[in-house]
Amino acid sequence: MSFSLYDATVANYLQILGAVSGFLDKSLAHFKEHGVDPAEIVETRLFPDMLPFRFQVVSLAHHSRGAMDAAKNGVFVPPSGPRDLDYAGLQALVADARSELAALAPDAVNELVGRDVLFKVGERTMPFTAEGFLMSFSLPNFFFHSTTAYDILRHKGAPLGKRDFMGRLNLKK
């Protein structure tokens, strides 16, 4: 069996989105138990010039589900600003991204190899192949925003560890 684009992308997205869903739930339970308002968490930043937790979660969904849409449709644009989602809305966004990605057929993803994807930011464009876009742009951004969301929750006191970030491992059967 050969390693495929699906294995390199969707499988990773699903593993980490599952972990994000888990650490969002675990953190919310902790915050409720300790009287921390989830609205405060949604606006938390690690540093003043960083975007808040809300943006991190929106971005990790955009760089997973949105990236696969771009690979199919040929165009990727950044999210058009932070959406006004509360903590529950962010949890739903992650669940929706997981559901949509889980519905993708491996063959359909693997057939995207070699397709053109154009990344557009304002007037600037960058041409990619689907696999180049997913592997060199989308996945690094996805992991960056997932890690930053995790770090913000840890910073606010959520009792999370490395296993919470890694999620369900793909063990040999």
Secondary structure, 3 states (H helix, E strand, C coil): CCCCHHHHCHHHHHHHHHHHHHHHHHHHHHHHHCCCCHHHHHCCCCCCCCCCHHHHHHHHHHCCHHHHHHHHHCEECCCCCCCCCCHHHHHHHHHHHHHHHHCCCHHHHHCCCCCEEEEEECCEEEEEEHHHHHHHHHHHHHHHHHHHHHHHHHHCCCCCCHHHHHCCCCCCC
